[in-house]
Amino acid sequence: MVGASLKDVAMRAGVSVRTVSNVVNDFPQVAPETRRRVQQALEELQYRPNAAARLLRAGRSGLVGLVIPEIDSPYFGELASLLVQAAQQYGWTLLVDQTNGDPDRERLLLDGPPGQIVDGLVMSPWAVSPAELRRRADAVPLVLLGEQDAAGLIDHVSVDSVAAAAEATGHLIGLGRRRIAAIGVQPHLANGTAQQRITGYRQALRAAGIPHDPALEMPVTALHRADGARAMRELLEGGHAPDAVFCFSDQLALGALRAALDHGLAVPDDLAVCGFDDIEDGRYGTPSLTTVAPDKAGIAERALSCLADRLKRPPTGAGRRRDPEVPSGDAPPPARRIVAAHRLVVRESTVGRPG
């Protein structure tokens, strides 16, 4: 039978519609023999539950918002793909939107995509302040990605950018490099990514007894190839030529590589280059790019696991917002700070071709 209903199944099994519903929803209060008859009827009639109707009855939409700064960024594109795959395990559909780091756009999307009722949000903010995030801690269930400060009020999944940057810089120091530049300083943004990576860079220099030279720390407007190329040209043409450079993203590193080659430098003989993100382009360039590889699959899985734990609590109405003045019954689980793994992947841009 095509399109069999609960009533059809109930008639076949000789039970009530409520009993069939209890079996379909795996409620325990059904006698074993009754459950067997209902399951047999379900199979014979090829009953398929209406997932949309079930979600609506549960007060859920099955939609989760993913808010990222740049859809066309290779890092965020790869991460979004992994999040979409991970969401399928929960039966969720991801709605993806981008902010371009615009604070007004981030504030708007913090309340959920316009015109859509989402069950929760996964967001990588660049511009909104920690104070604004704290004010929204009781809104739509939210998981943060990246190095923005969640103040212990919001589930937060990130890598240890300080440790990763120190490891990358230490790798360059271990190769005998002493004039090591850093490309990617972003004082205009509220997120902590650039600040944490410059902190790790400076820690590694200090541990090696290498003096800190502010002229080797290059600010950028964005983490794009063009910004990396411009910063590298300024270093080379401004009398501050380095013998190595740690870039805060692989896109910056690819731009820096292009500028170095245009200036006649040999990589890595004259200049060693290290990036961050392990995007696919860096693995297949010439030379291939040494980089810090965050566990992107782990970030996606842990972020959605946090969100799933939040969504186990009953929704609080059509807007999915909780009134902090109204007791909610059981208290929500405490916010979690999850640090995903990373590893340094050494390739040709720092050590040359093997053998």
N, C-alpha and C positions, 0 to 999 in steps of 0.2 A: 504494500500500500504506500503510495507516494504522499508525503505530507501528513502522516499520521499524527493525531493529536493525543494529549493525555487522556481524553475521554475514550478514544479508540482503544488505547492500551488498557485502560481500566476495564472496559467491557470484555476484552479478550482474556484478561487475567482474572476477572470476577472479583475485582476489588474496587474501592472508591478512588476517585481522582486524587484525593488528598494522599492516599497511600502510594499511588504512582509517583506523585511529586516528592514524597519523602524518599523513595528509592532513587529517583533521578538525582536528587540533591545529596544522596548518601547520608541521610539522617539515620541514626542508630535505632530509633524506636520502631523497627519493623521486624516481625518474626522471620526466622531464616527461611521457612517454607514459603511464606508469602513473598519474601524478597526474590526467591528463586523463580516463582511463577511470573512475577512482574518483569524480571530481567529476561525471561524467556519470551514474554510477549513483546518487550521492547525490541528484541532481536528479530522476531518473526515479522513485526510490522516495520522494521528498519526506522524506528523513531529517532529523529535528530532534534535535540533541544534547540530552541531559538535563543541563541547566545545574547542577542541584543535585548530581547525581552527579559531575560534573566538578569542582565546588568541593570536594566532600568528598575526592576523590582528590588534589586539590592541597593538602589540609590547610586549607582555608578554609571559612568559613560563608557568606560573602557578606553578612554583617550588620555594620553600623557603628553604634556608639552615638553619639548626639548628646545631650550633657548641658548644659542651659541653666538659668539661675536661675528664669525665669518663662515658662511657655508662653503665658500670657495677656498678656504684655507685647507691645505692637505691634511694637517693634523686633525682639525675639527671634522673634516670630511670622513677620515678613517674612523675617528671616534664615534661619529654619528652612525656610521654603518654598523659598528659593533653594538651600539645601543639598540638599534632597530632589531638586530638579530636577538639580542638578549631579551628584549621586550616581548618577542613572540612566545617565549617560554611562559610568560604570564598571561598571554592572550590579549596583550595591549597593542594599541595602534599609537605610534608616535607622530605628533604634529610638530614639525621642525620650523623654527623661525630664527631670524638673525637680528642682531642689534647694531652691528658695526661699532660696538663700543659706545653708542650714544646713550647718555644717562637717561634722557626722557623715554627713549624706547625701552630701556631696561626696566624703568619704573612701571611702564605700561604693561609689559609682559610678565612682571612679577605677580600680577593679579590674574594671570592666565591669558592665553591668546584671545583677542577680541572676537566676540561672536561664538565662542566655543566654551563648553563646560568641561574642564579637564579634571581628572581625579588627582593629579599631582604634577609637579614640575621638576625637571632636571635642568639646571642652569649653570652656565659659566659666565659670571658677571665680570666686566672690566671696569665699569665707570661708577656704579652706585657705591656709596660708602658703607662701611660696616654698620653705622648707625641706622641707615635706611633698611638694611637687611634685618637688623634686630627688630625694627618696628613691624616687619612683615612676618615675624617668626610664627605668628598664630594664624596666618592666612592659609592659602592653598598648601597642602603638604609639599615640602620643597627639599631637594637635595642639591647642594652646591658642588661644582667641579672647579678645580684650579686652586690658586693660592690666596683667594680672597679670605679675609678674616671673618669667620662665622660666629665669633664671640661665644662659642659653646652652646648656642641656641638652635643651630640648624645642622642637620646631618651634612657632612662635608667629606668628600673624597678627593685626595690630591696625592702628588708625589712630594718627597722631601727635596725641594728645589735647592735648599742650602747645601745639603750633603751631596746632591748630584752635581751641582756646579763646582763644589770643592774637588770632587773626584775628577771631573773633566779637566779642570785647571791643573790639578796634581799630575794628571797624565802628561800634559804639555811640559810641566816643569821636569818630570822624570825623563823627558827626551832631551833635556839640556837647554830648553828655551828659557830666556830670562826677560825679554821684552814682550810680555803677553798682553795683548789688548782684549777688551771686552766690548762687544757690540750688542746693544739691546736695552740700554738704560731708558726708562720711560717715566720720568718724574710727573708727567701730566695725568697719569692714570691712578685710580684708587686701588686697583688690584695689586696684590703683593708679589706677583710673579717676578718682575724685573728686580724688585728690591731684594728678594730672597736669593736670586741668582747672582747679583752683584755682591751680596754678603758672602756667599760661598766662595766666589772668586777671590775676594779680598782675604778670606780666612786662609785659603791655600797659599797665596803669596806670602802672607805673614808667617805661616808655619815654615816656609822655605827660606825665610830671611830676605825676601825680595822686596825692595821698597815699593810702596804704593805710588803710582804715577797717575794723577787725575787726567792727564792729557791722553792716556790710553783707554779711558772709559768713554765710549761713544754713545750719545743719546740717539734715539730713533723715534719717528712719529708712529710707525707701525712696524710689524714684524714681517715685512715683505722682502722679496728679493731686491727690489729697487732701493730700499732703505739700507740693506746690507752693502750693496755696491757703493752707494753714496758715502756711507761711513768709512768704508775701506779706502775709497779714493781720497777722502779728507785726511786719513792717517798717512797715506803714502805721499801725498802732495804737500802736507803741512809740516814736514820735518819730524814726524813721530813714527817712522816706519817700525812696525813690530816684527818679531821673528815668529810669532804665533798669535792666533786670535781664537778666543772662545766666544761663539755667537749664541744668543739666548733662544734662537730657533733655527731649524734647518733651512728655512727660507732665507733668513739673514745670511747664513753660512754660504748658501749657493750663490747669493749675490756678491758676497765678499770674494768668493773663489773667482767669479767672472772678472771682477775689478783687478784682482791680483794678477791673473793671467794677462789681462789687457795691458798691465804695466810691465810685462816681461818677467814676472817672478815665476819661479818653478815651485810647485807645491808637491811634496812638503819640504824640498831642500831649502828654499829661501823662506818659506812661510808655511807653518803647520796650521791647519784649520779644523776646528771642532764645532759641531752644532748641538742641537737639542731637539728631540721629538722622534727621531728615526722614521721620517716619512719615506715613502717608497722611492721618490725621486733621488734621494741621497744615496740609496743602495746601488743605483745603476748609472750614476754620473761618472765622469772621468776627470779627476780621480774620484773613487767612491768616498763617501763622507763618514768620517768618524763622528759619533754622536752619542748622546744619552738617550736610551730607549726606555720610555715609561711603559709599564705594563698596561697598555690601552684596553686589552680585553678584560683584565682584572678591574680596571677602573669602571668599565661599563657594567660588569656583573655586580660589583659591590654597590654601585650607585642605585641600581634597580632593586637590589636586595633591600637596601635601606628604605626605598620608597614602598616596596611591598609590605615591609613591616609596619610602616605608617598606615597603610591602607587597610590593614587588618582591623583597625578600629572603625566603627560605623561612621558613615559620612554625616555631616552636620547640616544638611539642607541643600537646596538647589544651588546656592552659591559656593558650596563646599568650604565655607569659612566658619570658624568657630568664634562665638561671642565669648571673649575672655571673662565677662561678668556672669556667665551662666555656667554652673558646674557641668562637666562633661561626663561624670560617672567615673570611669577608670582613667587614671592619669596616663598621658602619653609616655612612651619610653624616652629616656634621656637622649639628647643629641649625641651623635657619634662623630668622632674625628678619625677617619680611616686613611692611613698612609699606604698607598699602593707601591709596589716594588718598582725599581728601575735598575738598569745595568748600562755600563759603558761598552759600546760596540766600537772596537778599534778597526779602522779601515785605512785606505791608501792616503787620505788627506793629511794624516799625521805620521804614518810610518812607511809610506811608499808601497810599491808592489812587492809581494813576497819573492824571495830567492832570485 
